[in-house]
Amino acid sequence: MSHDRYADPYAGSAAYQSHQYQPSHSYADNELQPPEPPYTESGGYQASSSTEKMVDASMGTERLHKGRQGPQQGRSWAEAGPPPRSTGILRMWRKGERGKQWSRGGGARTFLRFCCCSTTLIIILLVSIILAILLYVRPPNLKLNSINIGSSGVTLASNGFSLSLTLGISVANPNWFNVDFKEVSATVRYPGNNTNSFGGGTLYNLDFQGYTDSTFDFPLTLNYSTSIDPNRVILDDLISKCGSSSNQITIDYNLYLKLKILGVTISPTISSDASFACPISASDIESIAGNS
């Protein structure tokens, strides 16, 4: 039986002739050559010159090169390597290669991973809060404005005296939120005898609005006794200063603050000194010295 050459039914049409490839002289010998037309000039079929290799029948119909159909036959994802991003299956390859990372190793290891991740997140959160407080939160500014004799005044005893004072303190809150003073306490020492306390005071629950300047009175009591001044350093200095109206008594004090800012309590300390006129006469102090 004779086989006629295949005749292209569209070879004589004007549409085919207009779209038939026309060679161009712009291609150089060293450049890529244009693809050959699929049909011969006489209208016969011309075999394709594809670069894809023919596969032996014993190898099956799988393609030798990777393409849209996936890797070669008998090769795993790991052997084939990660597919190009353009294929759209890179995420599937990662999931298949890595597997279930969270639950790998059983329940005990999964629980340990959960605990480690939770602990790390908590530490990061706490550090972030502390850094935010240190960087953006400013403590209130305290300033001593005045020192006045308190309502109790001076109480004399045979071996000492007690003096009630009121400190006028102003507070400037530079923050947009309120500042709560849970406790304000003070200790007083006399210059030249810093080893023993010379008095103190405590005040609780003070609240200051944001972006405001406020004042409050802090009660302070000075307590002197000959037991804290065995060498009469304080007593002799008081006699010399209280005998002259031009001299003032100077005391050193420390203010210990407990501030609650955005739920966090901080405890700054303010150290300074204050001076005021002697409220005791020299004769009263000499009488204490005579009884010692």
MOTAMO-V382218 format. One record per residue. OMEGA is omega in radians with two decimals (none if undefined). Layout:
# MOTAMO-V382218
omega
OMEGA
OMEGA
This chain:
# MOTAMO-V382218
omega
-3.08
3.12
3.09
3.06
-3.12
-3.14
-3.13
-3.13
-3.10
-3.03
-3.10
-3.10
3.14
3.14
3.14
-3.10
3.13
3.14
3.13
-3.03
3.06
-3.13
-3.12
-3.13
-3.09
-3.14
3.08
-3.11
-3.08
3.13
3.13
-3.14
3.14
-3.13
3.12
3.13
-3.08
-3.09
3.09
-3.12
3.14
3.11
3.13
-3.12
3.11
-3.10
-3.11
3.12
-3.12
3.12
-3.14
-3.08
3.06
-3.09
3.08
-3.08
-3.13
-3.12
3.13
-3.06
3.11
3.10
-3.14
-3.08
3.08
3.10
-3.14
-3.12
3.08
-3.06
3.14
-3.12
3.09
3.13
3.14
3.09
-3.11
-3.14
-3.12
-3.11
-3.12
3.11
3.08
-3.14
-3.10
-3.14
3.13
-3.11
-3.14
3.11
3.10
3.11
3.12
-3.14
3.14
-3.12
-3.05
3.14
-3.14
-3.09
-3.04
-3.05
-3.13
3.09
3.10
-3.05
-3.10
3.14
3.07
3.12
3.12
3.09
3.13
3.14
-3.13
3.14
3.14
3.13
3.13
3.13
3.13
3.13
3.11
3.13
3.14
3.12
3.12
3.12
-3.13
3.12
3.11
3.12
-3.11
-3.05
-2.97
-3.12
3.14
3.13
3.11
3.11
3.13
-3.13
3.10
-3.09
-3.03
3.03
3.14
3.06
-3.11
-3.10
-3.11
3.11
-3.08
3.07
-3.10
3.05
-3.09
-3.10
3.13
3.12
3.08
-3.08
3.12
3.14
3.04
3.14
3.03
-3.04
3.06
-3.11
3.07
-3.14
-3.10
-3.08
-3.13
-3.12
3.14
3.09
-3.10
3.04
3.11
-3.13
3.02
3.14
-3.09
2.98
-3.07
3.04
3.14
3.13
-3.10
3.11
-3.06
-3.11
-3.09
3.13
-3.13
3.14
-3.13
3.14
-3.11
3.10
-3.04
2.92
3.02
-3.11
-3.11
-3.11
3.13
3.12
3.14
3.03
-3.09
3.08
3.04
3.13
-3.13
3.14
-3.12
-3.13
3.06
-3.13
3.10
3.02
-3.10
-3.12
3.12
-3.10
-3.06
-3.13
3.09
3.10
-3.13
-3.07
3.14
3.13
3.10
3.13
-3.12
-3.10
-3.12
3.09
-3.14
-3.10
-3.12
-3.12
3.11
3.08
3.10
3.11
3.03
-3.12
3.03
3.05
3.12
-3.06
2.98
-3.06
3.06
-3.09
3.14
3.10
-3.13
-3.13
3.06
-3.03
3.07
3.13
3.12
3.14
3.14
3.09
-3.13
-3.14
3.13
-3.14
-3.10
-3.13
-3.09
3.11
3.14
-3.14
3.11
-3.14
3.10
3.10
3.05
3.12
3.12
-3.14
-3.08
none
